[in-house]
Amino acid sequence: MTAPPARLLDVAWQRRSGLHDASHTTAYRLINREGDGLPDLAVDRYGDVLVAHVYSAGRVVDPPMHILRALAERAGARAVYVKYRPAQANVLSEQVRAELAPLVPIWGEAVACVVALEGGLSFEIHPADGLNPGLFLDMRDVRSWVRAVAAGKTVLNTFAYTCAFGVAAMAGGAARVLNLDISRRVLEWGARNYALNNLPAVRTDFVSGDVFDWLRRFARREERFDMVILDPPSFSTTRLSRFSVERDLTELVRLGAQIVQPDGVLIVATNHHQMAQPAFHRRVREGLRESAARVVRTFHEPAPDFPLAPGQQPYLKVMAVRIGEARSSLTAQRRRTTSRRLPQTD
C-alpha cells in the first residue's frame, strides 16, 4: 500500500533535517521523485522560493497542489514555480519551452530573482527563467570537493552554465578559472555570481563558444590546465552542432584529457538517466586510452536530499581521474603505468 502524501512529506522533511537548519546552505532538494515515494515530482528549494518539477513527458498537467501548498507552508516559502519536464528539452521550440515553464508562480507572489546559498557561497536564482533556474543542486558535493582541492590551480570549466564550478574553484583559491559555454547570456549570469561572492571576474575568463572547438584549439596551442571539468548536458543543439552524451562522451573525454597538465585532474560527469554506471565508466575508459590515468575520486553515494528508491541505480555519475603523460611517450614505462589505468567495471 502506498503511503498517504502527508506521511510521505513527513518522512521527506525529516530526511533533510540537517539541511533545514544549515544557515550556510539554503539551496537543496525537498522531494526527489521515487526516492521520496513521488515518482512524478521533484521539488527544489532556493531560499524562500520553491521550484517544482513535474515529470509529465512534456505535457502541461494539473500539478499536485495539495502537496506543494503543504511544502510551501513548512518551508515558509513566498512562491512556488512549476516546470513540466519534457523527455528531451533540446528539441523543443521556444514556444513550447515557454509553455512548460510558466512565468507566473502557481502559488504565492511573483519573484524575479532570489539569492540562495550553498556552502556559504551565493548564487543568483531566476525561478521563472526557463526549465532550469540557475543552479543544479545534485552537483553540490562535487562543487564542494572542487573548492577543497582548487588552491593554486588553473581550471577549465566547460559547459559552465552559470559558472557554479567556477565560483567554487575561485572560492577555493584557484589561480585562474576559464569558464566556457555556448551561451553568452548564462556566462554573464555567471559573472554576476562571481560578483555576489566578491570574486575577481576577468572578462576574458568567460568565453562563449563550442566546447569541442575550444578543446581542439587548446590542444593545438599546447595550452594546459591543472583541472578540466566536463559536465555536459545529456543533449544539446546549437546552430552548428548537435551533442548527445551517449554518442559523444568518449570523444569529449579524449579531448579533455589532452589538455590536462601531467598530474592534473579531469572531472567527468553526467546525469543522463539512460546511461548506467558501467556504460559511463566504459566511455570514460575509452576516452582515456591515449592517457595514463588513475581514479582519484568517484561520487556515487546519494546526498541526503537525493535519496534513491530501493534497487534504484543512481542517475548522477561523476569520476575524477589524475592524468599522466600521453601513453605514446611512455613506451618504456608501460609496466609501471599498468597499475594506474582505470579499473574494469563492466
C-alpha positions as CSV (number, residue, x, y, z in Angstrom):
1,M,0.0,0.0,0.0
2,T,1.3,3.4,-0.9
3,A,1.8,5.8,2.0
4,P,-0.5,8.8,2.0
5,P,1.0,12.2,0.9
6,A,1.1,13.6,4.5
7,R,3.2,10.7,5.7
8,L,5.5,10.9,2.7
9,L,6.1,14.6,3.3
10,D,6.8,13.9,7.0
11,V,9.5,11.4,6.1
12,A,10.9,13.5,3.3
13,W,11.1,16.6,5.6
14,Q,12.8,14.7,8.4
15,R,15.3,13.1,6.0
16,R,16.6,16.7,5.2
17,S,16.6,17.9,8.8
18,G,20.3,18.7,8.7
19,L,19.8,20.9,5.7
20,H,16.8,22.8,7.1
21,D,18.9,24.0,9.9
22,A,22.1,24.8,7.9
23,S,22.4,28.6,7.7
24,H,25.2,28.3,5.1
25,T,23.1,26.3,2.6
26,T,19.6,27.3,1.5
27,A,19.5,25.6,-1.8
28,Y,18.6,21.9,-1.8
29,R,16.0,19.3,-2.9
30,L,12.9,18.8,-0.8
31,I,11.3,16.0,-2.8
32,N,13.3,13.6,-5.0
33,R,10.8,11.6,-7.1
34,E,11.0,7.8,-6.5
35,G,13.4,8.2,-3.5
36,D,10.6,10.1,-1.6
37,G,7.7,8.0,-3.0
38,L,6.5,10.6,-5.5
39,P,7.9,9.4,-8.9
40,D,6.4,12.2,-10.9
41,L,7.5,15.1,-8.7
42,A,10.8,16.8,-7.6
43,V,10.8,20.0,-5.6
44,D,13.9,22.2,-5.1
45,R,14.3,24.9,-2.5
46,Y,16.1,28.1,-3.3
47,G,15.9,30.2,-0.1
48,D,12.2,31.1,0.3
49,V,11.2,30.1,-3.2
50,L,10.3,26.5,-4.3
51,V,10.6,25.2,-7.9
52,A,8.5,22.1,-8.6
53,H,9.5,19.7,-11.5
54,V,6.5,17.7,-12.7
55,Y,7.6,14.8,-14.9
56,S,4.8,14.7,-17.4
57,A,6.6,13.9,-20.7
58,G,6.4,17.5,-21.8
59,R,2.6,18.0,-21.2
60,V,1.1,20.6,-19.1
61,V,-0.9,18.8,-16.4
62,D,-2.6,19.6,-13.1
63,P,0.3,19.8,-10.5
64,P,-0.2,18.2,-7.1
65,M,-1.3,21.5,-5.4
66,H,-2.1,19.9,-2.0
67,I,1.5,18.6,-1.7
68,L,3.1,21.8,-3.0
69,R,1.0,24.0,-0.6
70,A,1.9,21.8,2.3
71,L,5.6,22.0,1.4
72,A,5.4,25.8,0.9
73,E,3.9,26.2,4.4
74,R,6.6,24.0,6.0
75,A,9.4,25.9,4.2
76,G,7.9,29.3,4.8
77,A,8.1,29.9,1.1
78,R,6.7,33.0,-0.6
79,A,6.3,31.4,-4.0
80,V,6.1,28.1,-5.8
81,Y,7.0,27.8,-9.5
82,V,6.4,24.8,-11.7
83,K,8.4,23.2,-14.6
84,Y,6.7,20.5,-16.7
85,R,9.7,18.3,-17.6
86,P,10.0,17.0,-21.2
87,A,11.8,13.8,-22.2
88,Q,14.4,15.9,-24.2
89,A,14.5,19.6,-23.9
90,N,16.8,20.5,-26.7
91,V,14.3,19.5,-29.5
92,L,11.6,21.9,-28.2
93,S,10.6,25.1,-29.8
94,E,10.8,28.4,-27.8
95,Q,7.0,28.5,-27.7
96,V,6.8,25.0,-26.2
97,R,9.6,25.8,-23.7
98,A,7.7,28.8,-22.5
99,E,4.5,26.8,-22.0
100,L,6.4,24.2,-19.9
101,A,8.0,26.8,-17.7
102,P,5.3,29.4,-16.8
103,L,6.4,32.8,-15.8
104,V,3.8,33.1,-13.1
105,P,4.0,31.1,-9.9
106,I,1.3,28.6,-9.2
107,W,1.3,29.7,-5.6
108,G,2.3,32.9,-3.8
109,E,3.8,36.1,-5.2
110,A,6.0,36.6,-8.2
111,V,9.7,36.6,-7.5
112,A,12.0,37.6,-10.4
113,C,15.3,36.8,-8.6
114,V,16.4,35.2,-5.3
115,V,19.9,34.7,-3.9
116,A,20.4,31.2,-2.5
117,L,23.4,29.9,-0.5
118,E,25.4,26.7,-1.0
119,G,28.2,26.2,1.5
120,G,28.2,29.9,2.2
121,L,28.5,30.8,-1.5
122,S,25.8,32.9,-3.0
123,F,24.1,32.2,-6.3
124,E,21.6,34.2,-8.3
125,I,18.4,32.1,-9.0
126,H,15.7,33.1,-11.5
127,P,12.8,30.8,-10.6
128,A,10.8,31.7,-13.7
129,D,13.7,31.6,-16.1
130,G,13.1,28.6,-18.4
131,L,13.3,25.0,-17.3
132,N,16.5,25.5,-15.2
133,P,16.6,28.4,-12.7
134,G,20.4,28.7,-12.4
135,L,21.9,26.0,-10.1
136,F,22.0,22.2,-10.5
137,L,21.6,21.0,-6.9
138,D,22.7,17.4,-7.4
139,M,26.3,18.6,-8.0
140,R,26.7,20.2,-4.6
141,D,29.1,17.6,-3.2
142,V,31.2,17.8,-6.4
143,R,31.4,21.5,-6.2
144,S,32.5,21.2,-2.5
145,W,35.3,18.8,-3.5
146,V,36.5,21.1,-6.3
147,R,36.5,24.0,-3.8
148,A,38.6,21.9,-1.4
149,V,41.3,21.0,-4.0
150,A,41.4,24.0,-6.2
151,A,44.0,26.1,-4.4
152,G,46.7,27.5,-6.8
153,K,45.3,25.6,-9.8
154,T,44.4,26.7,-13.3
155,V,40.9,25.3,-14.1
156,L,38.9,24.9,-17.3
157,N,35.2,24.8,-16.6
158,T,33.4,23.6,-19.7
159,F,29.6,23.6,-20.2
160,A,29.9,26.2,-17.5
161,Y,26.2,27.3,-17.4
162,T,26.0,30.0,-14.6
163,C,29.6,29.2,-13.6
164,A,28.9,27.5,-10.2
165,F,32.0,25.3,-10.6
166,G,34.0,28.5,-11.4
167,V,32.7,30.2,-8.2
168,A,33.6,27.1,-6.1
169,A,37.1,26.9,-7.6
170,M,37.8,30.6,-7.2
171,A,36.5,30.5,-3.6
172,G,38.9,27.6,-3.0
173,G,41.8,29.7,-4.1
174,A,42.2,28.7,-7.8
175,A,44.8,30.8,-9.6
176,R,42.6,31.1,-12.6
177,V,39.3,29.6,-13.9
178,L,38.3,29.8,-17.6
179,N,34.5,29.4,-17.9
180,L,33.4,28.1,-21.3
181,D,29.8,27.8,-22.5
182,I,27.9,28.2,-25.8
183,S,25.6,30.8,-24.3
184,R,26.9,34.3,-23.6
185,R,23.7,35.1,-21.6
186,V,24.4,32.4,-19.0
187,L,28.1,33.4,-18.8
188,E,27.0,37.0,-17.9
189,W,24.8,35.4,-15.2
190,G,27.9,33.5,-14.1
191,A,29.9,36.8,-13.9
192,R,27.2,38.1,-11.6
193,N,27.6,35.1,-9.4
194,Y,31.3,35.9,-9.1
195,A,30.3,39.5,-8.1
196,L,27.9,38.2,-5.4
197,N,30.8,36.4,-3.8
198,N,33.4,39.2,-4.2
199,L,35.5,37.1,-6.6
200,P,37.6,38.8,-9.3
201,A,35.9,38.4,-12.7
202,V,38.1,38.9,-15.7
203,R,36.1,39.3,-18.9
204,T,38.5,37.0,-20.9
205,D,37.8,34.2,-18.4
206,F,34.1,33.9,-19.6
207,V,34.3,32.5,-23.1
208,S,31.3,31.9,-25.4
209,G,31.9,29.1,-27.9
210,D,31.6,25.4,-28.8
211,V,33.4,23.2,-26.3
212,F,34.7,20.7,-28.8
213,D,36.1,23.5,-30.9
214,W,37.8,25.2,-28.0
215,L,39.3,21.9,-26.6
216,R,40.9,21.3,-30.0
217,R,42.2,24.9,-30.1
218,F,43.8,24.5,-26.6
219,A,45.4,21.2,-27.8
220,R,46.9,22.9,-30.9
221,R,48.2,25.8,-28.8
222,E,49.6,23.3,-26.2
223,E,47.7,25.2,-23.6
224,R,47.2,23.0,-20.4
225,F,45.2,23.3,-17.2
226,D,45.6,21.7,-13.8
227,M,42.0,20.8,-13.7
228,V,39.4,20.3,-16.5
229,I,35.7,19.9,-15.7
230,L,33.5,18.2,-18.2
231,D,29.8,18.4,-17.1
232,P,27.9,18.3,-20.4
233,P,24.1,18.2,-20.8
234,S,22.6,14.9,-21.9
235,F,21.6,16.6,-25.2
236,S,22.2,20.0,-26.8
237,T,21.6,21.6,-30.1
238,T,23.3,24.7,-31.5
239,R,23.4,26.4,-34.9
240,L,26.5,24.4,-35.8
241,S,26.3,21.1,-33.9
242,R,24.4,18.6,-32.0
243,F,25.6,16.8,-28.9
244,S,24.5,13.6,-27.3
245,V,26.2,12.3,-24.2
246,E,25.7,8.7,-25.2
247,R,27.3,9.2,-28.6
248,D,29.9,11.9,-27.9
249,L,31.2,11.4,-24.3
250,T,34.2,9.3,-25.3
251,E,35.5,11.9,-27.7
252,L,34.8,14.7,-25.2
253,V,36.9,12.8,-22.6
254,R,39.7,12.2,-25.1
255,L,39.9,15.9,-26.0
256,G,39.7,17.0,-22.4
257,A,42.4,14.6,-21.2
258,Q,44.8,16.1,-23.9
259,I,44.8,19.5,-22.2
260,V,45.3,18.4,-18.6
261,Q,48.7,19.1,-17.2
262,P,50.7,16.0,-16.2
263,D,49.5,15.0,-12.7
264,G,46.4,17.2,-13.2
265,V,42.8,16.2,-12.7
266,L,40.0,15.6,-15.2
267,I,36.4,15.6,-13.8
268,V,33.8,13.9,-15.9
269,A,30.1,14.0,-15.0
270,T,26.7,13.1,-16.4
271,N,23.2,12.9,-15.0
272,H,21.7,11.1,-18.0
273,H,19.2,8.6,-16.7
274,Q,19.6,6.2,-19.6
275,M,23.3,5.8,-19.2
276,A,24.1,3.2,-16.5
277,Q,27.2,3.4,-14.3
278,P,29.1,0.6,-16.2
279,A,28.4,2.3,-19.6
280,F,29.6,5.6,-18.2
281,H,32.8,4.0,-16.9
282,R,33.4,2.3,-20.2
283,R,33.0,5.5,-22.2
284,V,35.4,7.4,-19.9
285,R,37.9,4.5,-20.1
286,E,37.7,4.5,-23.9
287,G,38.3,8.3,-23.9
288,L,41.4,7.8,-21.8
289,R,43.2,5.2,-23.9
290,E,45.8,7.7,-25.0
291,S,46.5,8.8,-21.4
292,A,47.9,7.2,-18.3
293,A,45.2,7.8,-15.7
294,R,44.0,6.7,-12.3
295,V,40.8,7.3,-10.5
296,V,41.2,9.7,-7.5
297,R,37.5,10.2,-6.6
298,T,34.1,9.0,-7.6
299,F,30.7,10.3,-6.4
300,H,28.1,7.6,-6.2
301,E,26.6,7.9,-2.7
302,P,23.4,10.0,-2.9
303,A,23.2,13.1,-0.8
304,P,20.5,13.2,1.9
305,D,18.3,15.3,-0.3
306,F,18.7,13.0,-3.3
307,P,17.6,9.6,-1.9
308,L,17.1,6.6,-4.1
309,A,14.3,4.1,-4.0
310,P,15.2,0.5,-3.1
311,G,17.1,-1.0,-6.0
312,Q,17.2,2.2,-8.0
313,Q,20.5,3.0,-9.7
314,P,22.0,6.5,-9.3
315,Y,21.4,8.7,-12.3
316,L,24.3,11.0,-11.4
317,K,27.7,9.6,-12.4
318,V,30.9,11.5,-11.6
319,M,34.5,10.5,-11.9
320,A,37.7,12.4,-11.2
321,V,40.9,11.0,-12.7
322,R,44.5,12.0,-12.4
323,I,46.1,12.3,-15.8
324,G,49.7,11.3,-16.5
325,E,51.8,11.8,-19.6
326,A,50.5,10.6,-23.0
327,R,50.9,6.9,-23.5
328,S,52.8,7.4,-26.7
329,S,55.6,8.9,-24.7
330,L,55.5,6.1,-22.1
331,T,56.6,3.1,-24.1
332,A,59.5,2.4,-21.7
333,Q,57.2,2.7,-18.7
334,R,54.2,0.7,-19.6
335,R,54.7,-1.9,-16.9
336,R,54.7,0.9,-14.3
337,T,51.6,2.6,-15.7
338,T,49.5,-0.6,-16.0
339,S,48.5,-0.3,-12.3
340,R,47.4,3.2,-12.8
341,R,44.8,2.5,-15.5
342,L,41.2,2.8,-14.8
343,P,39.6,-0.4,-13.3
344,Q,37.5,-2.6,-15.4
345,T,33.9,-2.1,-14.3
346,D,31.9,-4.0,-16.9
